[in-house]
Amino acid sequence: QVQLVESGGGLVQPGGSLRHSCAASGSIFSISTMGWYRQAPGKQRELVATITRGGSTNYANSVKCRFTISRDNAKNTVYLQMNSLKPEDTAVYYCNAYVALTGYWGKGTLVTVSS
């Protein structure tokens, strides 16, 4: 089994920044794609960003030019740098990772953007 541990959430003012981390541990041979999803109050879960093992990235239009996803393969860790945060970014952020053909999820980290 694979465990994903997330950190870096919290309260931030509009226009501020946060850096999220998600570290994978357990029965890992190689992680293919890692990514971040989020679920805002009253809304469906949505894709934020993904990154392949080789570094190819994909972003939701709502976060382009503000968020940056990256990863450290040696540490089995994916990061999400969030800049210029807006109240609309308030959500529970979930890390996910694919090991072979199986997907795993973190338990979620709350990000609140408010003055």
N, CA, C and O atoms as a Tinker XYZ file with bonds, in Angstrom:
   460  protein
     1  N      0.838000   -1.192000    0.000000    73     2
     2  CA     0.000000    0.000000    0.000000    64     1     3
     3  C      0.877000    1.247000    0.000000    63     2     4     5
     4  O      2.009000    1.233000    0.483000    81     3
     5  N      0.332000    2.313000   -0.547000    73     3     6
     6  CA     1.035000    3.583000   -0.634000    64     5     7
     7  C      0.301000    4.613000    0.203000    63     6     8     9
     8  O     -0.923000    4.726000    0.142000    81     7
     9  N      1.057000    5.357000    0.977000    73     7    10
    10  CA     0.519000    6.425000    1.809000    64     9    11
    11  C      1.019000    7.768000    1.296000    63    10    12    13
    12  O      2.207000    7.931000    1.019000    81    11
    13  N      0.109000    8.728000    1.170000    73    11    14
    14  CA     0.455000   10.074000    0.757000    64    13    15
    15  C      0.210000   11.022000    1.920000    63    14    16    17
    16  O     -0.902000   11.101000    2.444000    81    15
    17  N      1.249000   11.739000    2.320000    73    15    18
    18  CA     1.167000   12.663000    3.440000    64    17    19
    19  C      1.352000   14.079000    2.927000    63    18    20    21
    20  O      2.383000   14.412000    2.342000    81    19
    21  N      0.341000   14.911000    3.152000    73    19    22
    22  CA     0.344000   16.269000    2.664000    64    21    23
    23  C      0.653000   17.251000    3.788000    63    22    24    25
    24  O      0.329000   17.012000    4.951000    81    23
    25  N      1.283000   18.353000    3.416000    73    23    26
    26  CA     1.563000   19.413000    4.366000    64    25    27
    27  C      1.627000   20.736000    3.628000    63    26    28    29
    28  O      1.804000   20.768000    2.410000    81    27
    29  N      1.483000   21.831000    4.367000    73    27    30
    30  CA     1.621000   23.152000    3.782000    64    29    31
    31  C      0.348000   23.962000    3.672000    63    30    32    33
    32  O      0.382000   25.099000    3.200000    81    31
    33  N     -0.766000   23.409000    4.093000    73    31    34
    34  CA    -2.008000   24.154000    4.057000    64    33    35
    35  C     -2.069000   25.194000    5.157000    63    34    36    37
    36  O     -1.183000   25.278000    6.008000    81    35
    37  N     -3.128000   25.981000    5.124000    73    35    38
    38  CA    -3.305000   26.981000    6.150000    64    37    39
    39  C     -4.099000   28.169000    5.672000    63    38    40    41
    40  O     -4.761000   28.127000    4.634000    81    39
    41  N     -4.020000   29.229000    6.448000    73    39    42
    42  CA    -4.730000   30.471000    6.165000    64    41    43
    43  C     -3.772000   31.484000    5.559000    63    42    44    45
    44  O     -2.669000   31.688000    6.066000    81    43
    45  N     -4.195000   32.113000    4.479000    73    43    46
    46  CA    -3.372000   33.112000    3.811000    64    45    47
    47  C     -4.260000   34.234000    3.299000    63    46    48    49
    48  O     -5.422000   34.013000    2.956000    81    47
    49  N     -3.707000   35.437000    3.249000    73    47    50
    50  CA    -4.451000   36.581000    2.739000    64    49    51
    51  C     -4.499000   36.569000    1.216000    63    50    52    53
    52  O     -3.611000   36.009000    0.574000    81    51
    53  N     -5.522000   37.180000    0.635000    73    51    54
    54  CA    -5.555000   37.296000   -0.819000    64    53    55
    55  C     -4.276000   37.935000   -1.352000    63    54    56    57
    56  O     -3.779000   38.916000   -0.798000    81    55
    57  N     -3.758000   37.370000   -2.424000    73    55    58
    58  CA    -2.504000   37.834000   -2.992000    64    57    59
    59  C     -1.279000   37.163000   -2.412000    63    58    60    61
    60  O     -0.171000   37.347000   -2.917000    81    59
    61  N     -1.461000   36.395000   -1.366000    73    59    62
    62  CA    -0.354000   35.717000   -0.727000    64    61    63
    63  C      0.019000   34.422000   -1.409000    63    62    64    65
    64  O     -0.513000   34.079000   -2.465000    81    63
    65  N      0.944000   33.706000   -0.788000    73    63    66
    66  CA     1.464000   32.469000   -1.360000    64    65    67
    67  C      1.516000   31.359000   -0.325000    63    66    68    69
    68  O      1.649000   31.604000    0.874000    81    67
    69  N      1.409000   30.143000   -0.815000    73    67    70
    70  CA     1.572000   28.948000   -0.002000    64    69    71
    71  C      2.285000   27.891000   -0.822000    63    70    72    73
    72  O      2.162000   27.852000   -2.047000    81    71
    73  N      3.024000   27.042000   -0.145000    73    71    74
    74  CA     3.696000   25.928000   -0.796000    64    73    75
    75  C      3.235000   24.630000   -0.145000    63    74    76    77
    76  O      3.415000   24.429000    1.056000    81    75
    77  N      2.646000   23.764000   -0.939000    73    75    78
    78  CA     2.166000   22.476000   -0.468000    64    77    79
    79  C      3.125000   21.374000   -0.863000    63    78    80    81
    80  O      3.746000   21.422000   -1.925000    81    79
    81  N      3.237000   20.389000   -0.005000    73    79    82
    82  CA     4.062000   19.229000   -0.282000    64    81    83
    83  C      3.240000   17.965000   -0.085000    63    82    84    85
    84  O      2.318000   17.929000    0.729000    81    83
    85  N      3.584000   16.940000   -0.834000    73    83    86
    86  CA     2.944000   15.640000   -0.703000    64    85    87
    87  C      4.006000   14.578000   -0.885000    63    86    88    89
    88  O      4.573000   14.432000   -1.968000    81    87
    89  N      4.272000   13.842000    0.170000    73    87    90
    90  CA     5.302000   12.812000    0.151000    64    89    91
    91  C      4.672000   11.430000    0.162000    63    90    92    93
    92  O      3.790000   11.146000    0.972000    81    91
    93  N      5.123000   10.587000   -0.727000    73    91    94
    94  CA     4.624000    9.225000   -0.827000    64    93    95
    95  C      5.562000    8.260000   -0.118000    63    94    96    97
    96  O      6.783000    8.401000   -0.178000    81    95
    97  N      4.978000    7.291000    0.547000    73    95    98
    98  CA     5.759000    6.260000    1.213000    64    97    99
    99  C      5.014000    4.937000    1.134000    63    98   100   101
   100  O      3.823000    4.903000    0.823000    81    99
   101  N      5.717000    3.853000    1.417000    73    99   102
   102  CA     5.114000    2.539000    1.383000    64   101   103
   103  C      5.714000    1.668000    0.303000    63   102   104   105
   104  O      6.909000    1.741000    0.017000    81   103
   105  N      4.877000    0.849000   -0.290000    73   103   106
   106  CA     5.320000   -0.093000   -1.314000    64   105   107
   107  C      5.407000    0.599000   -2.662000    63   106   108   109
   108  O      4.518000    0.472000   -3.504000    81   107
   109  N      6.492000    1.330000   -2.849000    73   107   110
   110  CA     6.679000    2.118000   -4.064000    64   109   111
   111  C      7.860000    1.596000   -4.859000    63   110   112   113
   112  O      8.970000    1.472000   -4.343000    81   111
   113  N      7.608000    1.296000   -6.106000    73   111   114
   114  CA     8.684000    0.991000   -7.029000    64   113   115
   115  C      9.002000    2.219000   -7.876000    63   114   116   117
   116  O     10.152000    2.648000   -7.973000    81   115
   117  N      7.972000    2.766000   -8.476000    73   115   118
   118  CA     8.137000    3.964000   -9.284000    64   117   119
   119  C      6.786000    4.662000   -9.410000    63   118   120   121
   120  O      5.780000    4.033000   -9.737000    81   119
   121  N      6.773000    5.957000   -9.148000    73   119   122
   122  CA     5.567000    6.755000   -9.290000    64   121   123
   123  C      5.553000    7.378000  -10.677000    63   122   124   125
   124  O      6.520000    8.017000  -11.091000    81   123
   125  N      4.466000    7.190000  -11.380000    73   123   126
   126  CA     4.358000    7.758000  -12.714000    64   125   127
   127  C      3.898000    9.208000  -12.634000    63   126   128   129
   128  O      4.722000   10.119000  -12.547000    81   127
   129  N      2.593000    9.424000  -12.663000    73   127   130
   130  CA     2.055000   10.769000  -12.617000    64   129   131
   131  C      1.623000   11.148000  -11.205000    63   130   132   133
   132  O      1.028000   10.341000  -10.491000    81   131
   133  N      1.924000   12.370000  -10.813000    73   131   134
   134  CA     1.458000   12.917000   -9.548000    64   133   135
   135  C      0.678000   14.195000   -9.844000    63   134   136   137
   136  O      0.889000   14.844000  -10.868000    81   135
   137  N     -0.219000   14.541000   -8.939000    73   135   138
   138  CA    -1.007000   15.728000   -9.193000    64   137   139
   139  C     -1.736000   16.233000   -7.975000    63   138   140   141
   140  O     -1.676000   15.653000   -6.891000    81   139
   141  N     -2.426000   17.336000   -8.192000    73   139   142
   142  CA    -3.215000   17.977000   -7.156000    64   141   143
   143  C     -4.626000   18.213000   -7.661000    63   142   144   145
   144  O     -4.837000   18.646000   -8.794000    81   143
   145  N     -5.579000   17.920000   -6.806000    73   143   146
   146  CA    -6.980000   18.211000   -7.044000    64   145   147
   147  C     -7.493000   19.039000   -5.880000    63   146   148   149
   148  O     -6.862000   19.098000   -4.825000    81   147
   149  N     -8.626000   19.672000   -6.072000    73   147   150
   150  CA    -9.196000   20.439000   -4.976000    64   149   151
   151  C    -10.714000   20.381000   -5.026000    63   150   152   153
   152  O    -11.315000   20.166000   -6.078000    81   151
   153  N    -11.311000   20.577000   -3.869000    73   151   154
   154  CA   -12.757000   20.636000   -3.765000    64   153   155
   155  C    -13.132000   21.828000   -2.899000    63   154   156   157
   156  O    -12.855000   21.851000   -1.699000    81   155
   157  N    -13.760000   22.809000   -3.516000    73   155   158
   158  CA   -14.214000   23.996000   -2.818000    64   157   159
   159  C    -15.583000   23.736000   -2.211000    63   158   160   161
   160  O    -16.297000   22.834000   -2.649000    81   159
   161  N    -15.955000   24.525000   -1.200000    73   159   162
   162  CA   -17.267000   24.343000   -0.585000    64   161   163
   163  C    -18.393000   24.438000   -1.606000    63   162   164   165
   164  O    -18.485000   25.416000   -2.348000    81   163
   165  N    -19.238000   23.433000   -1.642000    73   163   166
   166  CA   -20.369000   23.428000   -2.543000    64   165   167
   167  C    -20.051000   23.129000   -3.991000    63   166   168   169
   168  O    -20.925000   23.254000   -4.848000    81   167
   169  N    -18.822000   22.737000   -4.287000    73   167   170
   170  CA   -18.435000   22.468000   -5.659000    64   169   171
   171  C    -17.896000   21.052000   -5.818000    63   170   172   173
   172  O    -17.582000   20.373000   -4.840000    81   171
   173  N    -17.795000   20.625000   -7.073000    73   171   174
   174  CA   -17.239000   19.315000   -7.381000    64   173   175
   175  C    -15.717000   19.347000   -7.290000    63   174   176   177
   176  O    -15.093000   20.399000   -7.419000    81   175
   177  N    -15.142000   18.182000   -7.068000    73   175   178
   178  CA   -13.693000   18.076000   -7.093000    64   177   179
   179  C    -13.182000   18.379000   -8.497000    63   178   180   181
   180  O    -13.770000   17.940000   -9.485000    81   179
   181  N    -12.096000   19.125000   -8.582000    73   179   182
   182  CA   -11.565000   19.505000   -9.871000    64   181   183
   183  C    -10.056000   19.326000   -9.919000    63   182   184   185
   184  O     -9.369000   19.391000   -8.900000    81   183
   185  N     -9.567000   19.102000  -11.115000    73   183   186
   186  CA    -8.134000   18.992000  -11.341000    64   185   187
   187  C     -7.476000   20.353000  -11.199000    63   186   188   189
   188  O     -7.979000   21.351000  -11.715000    81   187
   189  N     -6.353000   20.390000  -10.501000    73   187   190
   190  CA    -5.557000   21.602000  -10.383000    64   189   191
   191  C     -4.345000   21.522000  -11.302000    63   190   192   193
   192  O     -4.146000   22.389000  -12.153000    81   191
   193  N     -3.539000   20.485000  -11.129000    73   191   194
   194  CA    -2.336000   20.329000  -11.930000    64   193   195
   195  C     -1.833000   18.904000  -11.831000    63   194   196   197
   196  O     -2.067000   18.219000  -10.836000    81   195
   197  N     -1.142000   18.462000  -12.870000    73   195   198
   198  CA    -0.499000   17.159000  -12.864000    64   197   199
   199  C      0.917000   17.288000  -13.396000    63   198   200   201
   200  O      1.245000   18.241000  -14.104000    81   199
   201  N      1.749000   16.322000  -13.048000    73   199   202
   202  CA     3.119000   16.292000  -13.533000    64   201   203
   203  C      3.554000   14.852000  -13.696000    63   202   204   205
   204  O      3.358000   14.032000  -12.799000    81   203
   205  N      4.143000   14.542000  -14.836000    73   203   206
   206  CA     4.646000   13.200000  -15.077000    64   205   207
   207  C      6.012000   13.033000  -14.439000    63   206   208   209
   208  O      6.613000   13.997000  -13.965000    81   207
   209  N      6.496000   11.794000  -14.432000    73   207   210
   210  CA     7.810000   11.540000  -13.872000    64   209   211
   211  C      8.887000   12.299000  -14.631000    63   210   212   213
   212  O      9.896000   12.701000  -14.052000    81   211
   213  N      8.676000   12.493000  -15.919000    73   211   214
   214  CA     9.629000   13.214000  -16.732000    64   213   215
   215  C      9.514000   14.721000  -16.659000    63   214   216   217
   216  O     10.340000   15.432000  -17.232000    81   215
   217  N      8.494000   15.227000  -15.956000    73   215   218
   218  CA     8.379000   16.654000  -15.751000    64   217   219
   219  C      7.373000   17.381000  -16.620000    63   218   220   221
   220  O      7.285000   18.607000  -16.555000    81   219
   221  N      6.611000   16.664000  -17.432000    73   219   222
   222  CA     5.575000   17.307000  -18.231000    64   221   223
   223  C      4.413000   17.711000  -17.337000    63   222   224   225
   224  O      3.948000   16.915000  -16.521000    81   223
   225  N      3.945000   18.944000  -17.487000    73   223   226
   226  CA     2.918000   19.478000  -16.599000    64   225   227
   227  C      1.644000   19.832000  -17.342000    63   226   228   229
   228  O      1.644000   20.071000  -18.550000    81   227
   229  N      0.567000   19.858000  -16.588000    73   227   230
   230  CA    -0.728000   20.262000  -17.096000    64   229   231
   231  C     -1.454000   21.009000  -15.986000    63   230   232   233
   232  O     -1.447000   20.578000  -14.832000    81   231
   233  N     -2.085000   22.138000  -16.339000    73   231   234
   234  CA    -2.757000   22.973000  -15.353000    64   233   235
   235  C     -4.184000   23.266000  -15.759000    63   234   236   237
   236  O     -4.506000   23.366000  -16.943000    81   235
   237  N     -5.032000   23.401000  -14.755000    73   235   238
   238  CA    -6.357000   23.932000  -14.998000    64   237   239
   239  C     -6.243000   25.396000  -15.397000    63   238   240   241
   240  O     -5.353000   26.106000  -14.930000    81   239
   241  N     -7.143000   25.840000  -16.259000    73   239   242
   242  CA    -7.094000   27.228000  -16.712000    64   241   243
   243  C     -7.199000   28.223000  -15.556000    63   242   244   245
   244  O     -6.627000   29.311000  -15.620000    81   243
   245  N     -7.917000   27.859000  -14.517000    73   243   246
   246  CA    -8.138000   28.763000  -13.407000    64   245   247
   247  C     -6.880000   29.047000  -12.592000    63   246   248   249
   248  O     -6.840000   30.025000  -11.845000    81   247
   249  N     -5.849000   28.207000  -12.724000    73   247   250
   250  CA    -4.638000   28.387000  -11.924000    64   249   251
   251  C     -3.406000   28.652000  -12.769000    63   250   252   253
   252  O     -2.321000   28.858000  -12.226000    81   251
   253  N     -3.548000   28.650000  -14.074000    73   251   254
   254  CA    -2.404000   28.918000  -14.940000    64   253   255
   255  C     -1.791000   30.278000  -14.619000    63   254   256   257
   256  O     -2.501000   31.251000  -14.366000    81   255
   257  N     -0.480000   30.326000  -14.635000    73   255   258
   258  CA     0.299000   31.536000  -14.376000    64   257   259
   259  C      0.320000   31.933000  -12.907000    63   258   260   261
   260  O      0.945000   32.931000  -12.547000    81   259
   261  N     -0.349000   31.175000  -12.063000    73   259   262
   262  CA    -0.323000   31.449000  -10.630000    64   261   263
   263  C      0.249000   30.286000   -9.829000    63   262   264   265
   264  O      0.971000   30.497000   -8.855000    81   263
   265  N     -0.067000   29.068000  -10.233000    73   263   266
   266  CA     0.390000   27.876000   -9.522000    64   265   267
   267  C      1.482000   27.181000  -10.321000    63   266   268   269
   268  O      1.496000   27.230000  -11.551000    81   267
   269  N      2.388000   26.538000   -9.613000    73   267   270
   270  CA     3.446000   25.762000  -10.246000    64   269   271
   271  C      3.572000   24.414000   -9.554000    63   270   272   273
   272  O      3.746000   24.345000   -8.337000    81   271
   273  N      3.485000   23.351000  -10.331000    73   271   274
   274  CA     3.664000   22.016000   -9.793000    64   273   275
   275  C      5.068000   21.531000  -10.119000    63   274   276   277
   276  O      5.585000   21.787000  -11.206000    81   275
   277  N      5.677000   20.835000   -9.180000    73   275   278
   278  CA     7.008000   20.285000   -9.377000    64   277   279
   279  C      7.134000   18.999000   -8.567000    63   278   280   281
   280  O      6.260000   18.683000   -7.760000    81   279
   281  N      8.209000   18.265000   -8.779000    73   279   282
   282  CA     8.389000   17.020000   -8.041000    64   281   283
   283  C      9.862000   16.708000   -7.859000    63   282   284   285
   284  O     10.716000   17.154000   -8.625000    81   283
   285  N     10.132000   15.934000   -6.828000    73   283   286
   286  CA    11.456000   15.425000   -6.544000    64   285   287
   287  C     11.333000   13.908000   -6.543000    63   286   288   289
   288  O     10.847000   13.322000   -5.575000    81   287
   289  N     11.766000   13.283000   -7.609000    73   287   290
   290  CA    11.594000   11.842000   -7.749000    64   289   291
   291  C     12.372000   11.056000   -6.700000    63   290   292   293
   292  O     11.927000    9.997000   -6.259000    81   291
   293  N     13.522000   11.567000   -6.305000    73   291   294
   294  CA    14.329000   10.885000   -5.300000    64   293   295
   295  C     13.617000   10.838000   -3.950000    63   294   296   297
   296  O     13.810000    9.904000   -3.172000    81   295
   297  N     12.795000   11.848000   -3.677000    73   295   298
   298  CA    12.069000   11.920000   -2.415000    64   297   299
   299  C     10.620000   11.467000   -2.539000    63   298   300   301
   300  O      9.882000   11.477000   -1.554000    81   299
   301  N     10.211000   11.074000   -3.729000    73   299   302
   302  CA     8.817000   10.688000   -3.980000    64   301   303
   303  C      7.856000   11.766000   -3.494000    63   302   304   305
   304  O      6.851000   11.477000   -2.845000    81   303
   305  N      8.180000   12.996000   -3.815000    73   303   306
   306  CA     7.436000   14.136000   -3.319000    64   305   307
   307  C      7.017000   15.051000   -4.457000    63   306   308   309
   308  O      7.790000   15.314000   -5.378000    81   307
   309  N      5.789000   15.531000   -4.381000    73   307   310
   310  CA     5.283000   16.509000   -5.335000    64   309   311
   311  C      4.959000   17.792000   -4.583000    63   310   312   313
   312  O      4.529000   17.753000   -3.430000    81   311
   313  N      5.166000   18.924000   -5.240000    73   311   314
   314  CA     4.956000   20.225000   -4.624000    64   313   315
   315  C      3.963000   21.034000   -5.442000    63   314   316   317
   316  O      3.813000   20.835000   -6.647000    81   315
   317  N      3.302000   21.933000   -4.771000    73   315   318
   318  CA     2.431000   22.884000   -5.438000    64   317   319
   319  C      2.704000   24.262000   -4.856000    63   318   320   321
   320  O      2.344000   24.549000   -3.714000    81   319
   321  N      3.344000   25.109000   -5.651000    73   319   322
   322  CA     3.584000   26.486000   -5.262000    64   321   323
   323  C      2.404000   27.320000   -5.728000    63   322   324   325
   324  O      2.113000   27.378000   -6.922000    81   323
   325  N      1.730000   27.961000   -4.797000    73   323   326
   326  CA     0.535000   28.734000   -5.100000    64   325   327
   327  C      0.802000   30.203000   -4.822000    63   326   328   329
   328  O      1.040000   30.595000   -3.680000    81   327
   329  N      0.760000   31.005000   -5.861000    73   327   330
   330  CA     0.982000   32.440000   -5.752000    64   329   331
   331  C     -0.277000   33.201000   -6.138000    63   330   332   333
   332  O     -1.190000   32.655000   -6.758000    81   331
   333  N     -0.305000   34.462000   -5.763000    73   331   334
   334  CA    -1.438000   35.335000   -6.092000    64   333   335
   335  C     -2.765000   34.679000   -5.736000    63   334   336   337
   336  O     -3.695000   34.655000   -6.543000    81   335
   337  N     -2.840000   34.161000   -4.546000    73   335   338
   338  CA    -4.018000   33.411000   -4.136000    64   337   339
   339  C     -5.257000   34.293000   -4.056000    63   338   340   341
   340  O     -5.195000   35.458000   -3.662000    81   339
   341  N     -6.370000   33.707000   -4.437000    73   339   342
   342  CA    -7.653000   34.377000   -4.440000    64   341   343
   343  C     -8.605000   33.660000   -3.489000    63   342   344   345
   344  O     -8.415000   32.479000   -3.197000    81   343
   345  N     -9.623000   34.359000   -3.005000    73   343   346
   346  CA   -10.613000   33.673000   -2.167000    64   345   347
   347  C    -11.229000   32.465000   -2.855000    63   346   348   349
   348  O    -11.606000   31.501000   -2.188000    81   347
   349  N    -11.337000   32.503000   -4.176000    73   347   350
   350  CA   -11.888000   31.387000   -4.928000    64   349   351
   351  C    -11.008000   30.147000   -4.871000    63   350   352   353
   352  O    -11.458000   29.057000   -5.221000    81   351
   353  N     -9.760000   30.295000   -4.436000    73   351   354
   354  CA    -8.863000   29.160000   -4.296000    64   353   355
   355  C     -9.097000   28.388000   -3.003000    63   354   356   357
   356  O     -8.520000   27.319000   -2.804000    81   355
   357  N     -9.926000   28.917000   -2.139000    73   355   358
   358  CA   -10.233000   28.241000   -0.884000    64   357   359
   359  C    -10.838000   26.873000   -1.170000    63   358   360   361
   360  O    -11.853000   26.764000   -1.858000    81   359
   361  N    -10.210000   25.841000   -0.640000    73   359   362
   362  CA   -10.651000   24.477000   -0.911000    64   361   363
   363  C     -9.813000   23.502000   -0.102000    63   362   364   365
   364  O     -8.798000   23.866000    0.491000    81   363
   365  N    -10.258000   22.267000   -0.093000    73   363   366
   366  CA    -9.429000   21.179000    0.397000    64   365   367
   367  C     -8.638000   20.653000   -0.786000    63   366   368   369
   368  O     -9.213000   20.274000   -1.806000    81   367
   369  N     -7.333000   20.631000   -0.653000    73   367   370
   370  CA    -6.458000   20.202000   -1.726000    64   369   371
   371  C     -6.003000   18.768000   -1.479000    63   370   372   373
   372  O     -5.540000   18.428000   -0.390000    81   371
   373  N     -6.141000   17.942000   -2.498000    73   371   374
   374  CA    -5.808000   16.527000   -2.412000    64   373   375
   375  C     -4.658000   16.191000   -3.341000    63   374   376   377
   376  O     -4.675000   16.547000   -4.519000    81   375
   377  N     -3.680000   15.519000   -2.817000    73   375   378
   378  CA    -2.586000   14.994000   -3.615000    64   377   379
   379  C     -2.972000   13.623000   -4.153000    63   378   380   381
   380  O     -3.667000   12.862000   -3.481000    81   379
   381  N     -2.524000   13.311000   -5.352000    73   379   382
   382  CA    -2.701000   11.962000   -5.856000    64   381   383
   383  C     -1.438000   11.507000   -6.574000    63   382   384   385
   384  O     -0.636000   12.317000   -7.038000    81   383
   385  N     -1.285000   10.197000   -6.653000    73   383   386
   386  CA    -0.115000    9.618000   -7.297000    64   385   387
   387  C     -0.477000    8.263000   -7.872000    63   386   388   389
   388  O     -1.275000    7.522000   -7.299000    81   387
   389  N      0.119000    7.950000   -9.011000    73   387   390
   390  CA    -0.084000    6.654000   -9.641000    64   389   391
   391  C      1.174000    5.817000   -9.503000    63   390   392   393
   392  O      2.259000    6.220000   -9.923000    81   391
   393  N      1.010000    4.648000   -8.909000    73   391   394
   394  CA     2.065000    3.656000   -8.805000    64   393   395
   395  C      1.636000    2.481000   -9.665000    63   394   396   397
   396  O      0.645000    1.814000   -9.370000    81   395
   397  N      2.376000    2.233000  -10.715000    73   395   398
   398  CA     1.950000    1.300000  -11.753000    64   397   399
   399  C      0.642000    1.841000  -12.324000    63   398   400   401
   400  O      0.616000    2.968000  -12.819000    81   399
   401  N     -0.439000    1.071000  -12.268000    73   399   402
   402  CA    -1.719000    1.515000  -12.795000    64   401   403
   403  C     -2.721000    1.839000  -11.692000    63   402   404   405
   404  O     -3.907000    2.026000  -11.966000    81   403
   405  N     -2.259000    1.905000  -10.464000    73   403   406
   406  CA    -3.124000    2.165000   -9.328000    64   405   407
   407  C     -2.953000    3.589000   -8.818000    63   406   408   409
   408  O     -1.830000    4.053000   -8.621000    81   407
   409  N     -4.063000    4.276000   -8.607000    73   407   410
   410  CA    -4.031000    5.625000   -8.093000    64   409   411
   411  C     -4.217000    5.664000   -6.592000    63   410   412   413
   412  O     -4.974000    4.870000   -6.032000    81   411
   413  N     -3.525000    6.590000   -5.937000    73   411   414
   414  CA    -3.623000    6.767000   -4.494000    64   413   415
   415  C     -3.898000    8.234000   -4.184000    63   414   416   417
   416  O     -3.526000    9.127000   -4.945000    81   415
   417  N     -4.550000    8.461000   -3.062000    73   415   418
   418  CA    -4.954000    9.805000   -2.674000    64   417   419
   419  C     -4.492000   10.160000   -1.280000    63   418   420   421
   420  O     -4.483000    9.311000   -0.388000    81   419
   421  N     -4.110000   11.408000   -1.086000    73   419   422
   422  CA    -3.885000   11.927000    0.239000    64   421   423
   423  C     -5.208000   12.246000    0.906000    63   422   424   425
   424  O     -6.256000   12.217000    0.261000    81   423
   425  N     -5.165000   12.548000    2.184000    73   423   426
   426  CA    -6.399000   12.798000    2.919000    64   425   427
   427  C     -6.908000   14.222000    2.769000    63   426   428   429
   428  O     -8.027000   14.521000    3.184000    81   427
   429  N     -6.122000   15.092000    2.194000    73   427   430
   430  CA    -6.544000   16.456000    1.938000    64   429   431
   431  C     -5.989000   17.453000    2.933000    63   430   432   433
   432  O     -5.820000   17.147000    4.113000    81   431
   433  N     -5.708000   18.653000    2.439000    73   431   434
   434  CA    -5.202000   19.746000    3.250000    64   433   435
   435  C     -6.018000   20.996000    2.949000    63   434   436   437
   436  O     -6.197000   21.359000    1.786000    81   435
   437  N     -6.505000   21.647000    3.981000    73   435   438
   438  CA    -7.359000   22.810000    3.799000    64   437   439
   439  C     -6.537000   24.063000    3.547000    63   438   440   441
   440  O     -5.599000   24.370000    4.283000    81   439
   441  N     -6.906000   24.777000    2.499000    73   439   442
   442  CA    -6.344000   26.088000    2.195000    64   441   443
   443  C     -7.474000   27.109000    2.277000    63   442   444   445
   444  O     -8.492000   26.977000    1.598000    81   443
   445  N     -7.287000   28.115000    3.106000    73   443   446
   446  CA    -8.276000   29.174000    3.251000    64   445   447
   447  C     -7.642000   30.501000    2.872000    63   446   448   449
   448  O     -6.646000   30.917000    3.464000    81   447
   449  N     -8.219000   31.155000    1.891000    73   447   450
   450  CA    -7.730000   32.453000    1.427000    64   449   451
   451  C     -8.735000   33.502000    1.865000    63   450   452   453
   452  O     -9.841000   33.582000    1.329000    81   451
   453  N     -8.346000   34.296000    2.833000    73   451   454
   454  CA    -9.259000   35.279000    3.408000    64   453   455
   455  C     -8.466000   36.378000    4.093000    63   454   456   457
   456  O     -7.361000   36.150000    4.585000    81   455
   457  N     -9.040000   37.571000    4.120000    73   455   458
   458  CA    -8.432000   38.683000    4.828000    64   457   459
   459  C     -8.823000   38.692000    6.288000    63   458   460
   460  O     -8.395000   39.570000    7.036000    81   459
